[in-house]
Amino acid sequence: MEKGFVLWFTGLPASGKTTIARLVKKELLSLGRRVELLDGDDLRKKLDPEIGFSPEDRAIHIRRVAYVSELLARNGVAVLVCLVSPYIHTRAAARELVGDKFIEVYVKCSLETCIRRDPKGLYKRALAGEITNMTGIGDPYEEPPNPEVVVDTEKNTAEENAGIVLAKLRELGHI
């Protein structure tokens, strides 16, 4: 059985996490890997519909996602998690739960660019006061101090960033 792993994509909302993860997923599938993409929006609707966005609720959500990710990875699945996961301590807790299968991917993008992109209109609503605890506006995003991979969506295309992630997976012996 192939060795599973968890690619944990973290970054501001609208930074490009899911776009890059979808490209990585496509390549991994073409290589015959079993892959699951766990996207934050879908997970909140299906796994945690009652959970809000307080720091405590975010910690619970991240712990649950990390647990599911570890179960899948333990069974040889390549797991791609796309969560803002804004706090260093909650990502550290996810890393601890997943263990040596955890690979943190920081999707770097300035707040200004994310606000300009704003595909879901969340920043607009947050700036208008309609949403509280919005990461980057009413709640901080703590950049990862030592991620295994950093991709910059302002400098590189999504395809280039996916290539950077895939190169790291090759380096680590996962593909």
TIDREN-399756 format. One line per 10 residues: number of its first residue (from 1); for each residue x negated, y, z negated of N, C-alpha, C. Coordinates in steps of 0.02 Angstrom, whole numbers. Last residue first. Layout:
# TIDREN-399756
NUM = X Y Z X Y Z X Y Z ~ ...
This chain:
# TIDREN-399756
175 = -287 539 217 -268 523 286 -332 509 326 ~ -347 547 94 -276 530 95 -250 517 166 ~ -477 590 69 -465 520 88 -393 499 89 ~ -508 720 53 -492 682 -8 -478 609 6 ~ -521 759 186 -579 763 142 -569 720 79 ~ -388 748 226 -440 704 256 -501 701 210 ~ -333 850 149 -310 781 139 -359 731 168 ~ -399 958 206 -412 942 136 -390 870 121 ~ -341 955 333 -414 946 327 -432 927 255 ~ -209 988 300 -224 921 326 -299 905 321
165 = -227 1122 263 -202 1073 214 -220 1002 236 ~ -270 1174 385 -313 1180 326 -292 1129 273 ~ -157 1149 465 -221 1118 481 -269 1120 423 ~ -67 1237 407 -54 1165 402 -118 1126 417 ~ -129 1356 449 -126 1339 378 -111 1265 366 ~ -108 1348 587 -176 1350 560 -177 1331 486 ~ 33 1351 587 -3 1293 614 -75 1290 589 ~ 59 1477 537 82 1419 500 45 1356 523 ~ -89 1579 558 -24 1555 579 -4 1496 535 ~ -171 1688 439 -168 1629 482 -96 1613 502
155 = -151 1802 362 -210 1798 405 -206 1742 456 ~ -38 1783 289 -45 1847 323 -102 1846 374 ~ -48 1663 228 1 1668 282 2 1737 315 ~ -179 1570 181 -158 1640 182 -112 1651 242 ~ -207 1440 66 -191 1460 134 -163 1530 132 ~ -311 1344 -31 -281 1410 -25 -269 1422 50 ~ -320 1198 -130 -314 1227 -63 -283 1297 -69 ~ -332 1174 -264 -373 1134 -219 -375 1164 -149 ~ -341 1322 -369 -305 1274 -327 -353 1234 -283 ~ -375 1397 -493 -418 1348 -460 -379 1299 -417
145 = -277 1491 -535 -348 1507 -542 -394 1460 -502 ~ -132 1545 -448 -171 1489 -474 -245 1506 -479 ~ -51 1694 -504 -89 1659 -452 -128 1601 -483 ~ 104 1711 -566 35 1704 -589 -3 1662 -537 ~ 225 1827 -545 197 1767 -514 124 1765 -534 ~ 352 1890 -663 285 1887 -631 273 1823 -592 ~ 508 1965 -626 472 1911 -660 405 1903 -625 ~ 567 2057 -546 582 2060 -618 544 2009 -659 ~ 476 2030 -430 512 2092 -443 524 2099 -518 ~ 411 1908 -432 380 1963 -395 413 2030 -407
135 = 559 1819 -449 486 1816 -450 458 1870 -405 ~ 694 1888 -531 667 1871 -465 591 1873 -468 ~ 767 1919 -645 716 1867 -649 689 1845 -581 ~ 923 1959 -564 872 1970 -615 824 1911 -615 ~ 1004 2034 -430 971 1973 -454 920 1993 -507 ~ 1047 2163 -408 1097 2110 -407 1069 2043 -433 ~ 959 2267 -394 981 2251 -462 1033 2196 -465 ~ 902 2290 -275 965 2326 -286 993 2311 -356 ~ 798 2202 -280 782 2273 -283 843 2316 -295 ~ 873 2085 -263 837 2097 -326 821 2171 -334
125 = 919 2098 -132 967 2094 -187 934 2109 -254 ~ 796 2098 -66 842 2155 -58 892 2157 -115 ~ 750 1972 -99 715 2032 -124 760 2093 -119 ~ 845 1890 -33 838 1889 -106 803 1951 -133 ~ 866 1867 101 892 1929 72 886 1934 -4 ~ 807 1762 160 870 1748 125 900 1810 94 ~ 690 1813 217 739 1779 260 807 1767 227 ~ 582 1919 192 645 1910 155 700 1875 194 ~ 477 2002 251 505 1941 282 575 1927 256 ~ 456 2106 161 471 2122 231 502 2061 266
115 = 425 2035 46 484 2078 46 505 2094 118 ~ 305 1976 90 362 1934 72 427 1974 72 ~ 227 2092 104 243 2051 163 303 2006 149 ~ 221 2133 -30 248 2178 21 269 2139 84 ~ 157 2028 -95 227 2041 -111 259 2084 -56 ~ 51 1933 14 66 1991 -28 141 1998 -39 ~ 12 1763 -5 45 1813 36 62 1872 -9 ~ -41 1596 -9 -55 1666 -27 -22 1713 23 ~ -4 1458 -75 16 1491 -14 15 1566 -29 ~ -102 1340 -143 -80 1408 -154 -66 1441 -87
105 = -78 1181 -185 -88 1221 -125 -58 1290 -139 ~ -144 1053 -283 -110 1118 -283 -129 1157 -220 ~ -113 890 -299 -154 935 -258 -116 1001 -253 ~ -112 747 -399 -87 816 -392 -137 858 -352 ~ -158 625 -437 -125 628 -372 -102 699 -354 ~ -201 625 -567 -251 637 -514 -223 636 -444 ~ -46 685 -636 -113 657 -642 -157 671 -582 ~ 84 724 -661 70 688 -598 1 655 -601 ~ 71 789 -785 119 735 -777 103 692 -716 ~ -27 886 -757 -39 835 -809 7 776 -800
95 = 39 961 -659 -24 927 -643 -38 871 -694 ~ 143 1013 -736 158 968 -679 96 928 -660 ~ 68 1091 -824 107 1036 -851 126 986 -796 ~ 18 1183 -733 -29 1140 -769 7 1080 -799 ~ 136 1245 -697 100 1207 -646 49 1160 -678 ~ 162 1306 -819 209 1254 -794 177 1213 -738 ~ 53 1394 -834 62 1340 -883 111 1287 -858 ~ 67 1485 -726 9 1440 -729 23 1381 -776 ~ 225 1509 -648 182 1515 -708 126 1463 -707 ~ 309 1492 -535 271 1553 -544 221 1556 -601
85 = 365 1399 -427 329 1381 -489 281 1437 -510 ~ 418 1389 -299 383 1451 -318 338 1435 -378 ~ 392 1236 -217 423 1272 -272 383 1335 -286 ~ 387 1103 -128 387 1175 -114 427 1210 -168 ~ 295 957 -116 340 996 -159 332 1070 -143 ~ 279 813 -37 266 883 -24 318 923 -63 ~ 206 658 -57 259 702 -80 237 774 -70 ~ 185 507 12 155 574 15 212 623 -1 ~ 205 359 -82 235 411 -41 193 474 -44 ~ 167 254 -165 134 262 -101 162 316 -56
75 = 222 257 -290 245 205 -244 221 218 -173 ~ 175 369 -349 155 305 -378 171 247 -331 ~ 251 463 -281 180 456 -265 153 389 -291 ~ 377 447 -346 370 434 -274 296 421 -256 ~ 342 482 -478 372 417 -463 364 399 -389 ~ 297 613 -459 250 562 -483 277 492 -468 ~ 417 675 -422 360 674 -376 311 619 -395 ~ 492 664 -539 516 631 -477 458 624 -428 ~ 409 746 -621 423 677 -638 445 637 -576 ~ 415 870 -557 350 836 -563 361 762 -579
65 = 551 899 -574 524 890 -507 457 853 -509 ~ 553 913 -715 594 862 -681 568 847 -611 ~ 466 1021 -733 451 956 -764 490 901 -730 ~ 536 1121 -664 470 1099 -639 451 1032 -669 ~ 649 1133 -747 656 1115 -676 590 1087 -649 ~ 591 1176 -868 630 1113 -865 634 1088 -793 ~ 536 1298 -826 492 1246 -853 527 1177 -850 ~ 651 1370 -791 601 1354 -739 555 1297 -762 ~ 710 1383 -916 743 1343 -865 695 1324 -809 ~ 615 1468 -977 629 1401 -1005 662 1356 -953
55 = 622 1584 -897 559 1546 -902 570 1475 -929 ~ 776 1575 -802 737 1598 -860 672 1559 -862 ~ 858 1536 -701 791 1558 -683 753 1589 -742 ~ 958 1388 -731 950 1457 -708 877 1473 -693 ~ 1040 1236 -694 980 1271 -718 976 1341 -688 ~ 1138 1163 -638 1156 1201 -698 1099 1244 -723 ~ 1084 1091 -532 1131 1146 -517 1148 1190 -577 ~ 965 1005 -506 972 1050 -564 1022 1107 -551 ~ 978 927 -391 949 899 -451 965 940 -513 ~ 1045 1006 -292 1061 935 -302 1036 906 -367
45 = 1002 1140 -297 1072 1124 -283 1090 1053 -304 ~ 865 1128 -323 908 1164 -371 981 1147 -360 ~ 823 1059 -208 818 1028 -274 863 1063 -325 ~ 842 1154 -108 881 1092 -108 881 1060 -176 ~ 747 1251 -149 817 1268 -141 862 1207 -143 ~ 622 1177 -151 651 1208 -210 725 1224 -205 ~ 605 1021 -72 609 1093 -66 647 1123 -125 ~ 509 892 -45 554 915 -98 553 991 -99 ~ 484 776 74 477 848 62 530 868 12 ~ 401 625 85 460 659 59 443 732 48
35 = 337 497 190 333 566 166 402 588 140 ~ 228 373 239 295 385 210 290 453 175 ~ 132 386 391 140 392 318 213 398 298 ~ 104 386 526 134 327 497 142 328 422 ~ 65 500 584 11 455 565 37 392 531 ~ 182 568 593 153 545 656 95 497 644 ~ 196 605 459 242 555 488 213 526 552 ~ 97 703 454 90 642 414 135 586 439 ~ 152 799 541 89 766 557 80 702 518 ~ 269 834 470 274 809 539 210 771 558
25 = 214 884 351 257 824 351 259 793 420 ~ 153 999 398 112 946 369 151 881 369 ~ 268 1069 436 217 1053 486 171 996 461 ~ 330 1083 311 365 1047 366 316 1026 420 ~ 237 1162 242 250 1093 221 284 1053 275 ~ 251 1285 309 188 1248 313 199 1174 295 ~ 384 1315 272 364 1314 342 300 1273 351 ~ 377 1317 132 416 1265 166 397 1260 240 ~ 290 1431 109 279 1364 81 313 1310 122 ~ 297 1566 139 286 1518 194 275 1446 171
15 = 340 1665 54 269 1664 72 254 1615 129 ~ 468 1672 4 457 1695 73 383 1698 93 ~ 416 1688 -164 471 1674 -117 456 1707 -50 ~ 239 1652 -189 298 1695 -194 354 1671 -148 ~ 188 1482 -220 179 1549 -194 243 1588 -202 ~ 138 1313 -196 161 1366 -240 145 1434 -209 ~ 151 1146 -162 147 1212 -130 177 1264 -177 ~ 74 1009 -201 118 1056 -237 107 1125 -207 ~ 70 853 -145 49 919 -124 98 968 -155 ~ 35 705 -218 83 760 -222 48 824 -200
5 = 18 537 -153 -9 599 -181 46 651 -181 ~ -17 360 -137 25 420 -135 -10 479 -167 ~ -106 250 -39 -108 289 -101 -64 351 -92 ~ -23 111 39 -60 174 41 -55 211 -25 ~ -42 -60 0 0 0 0 -44 62 0
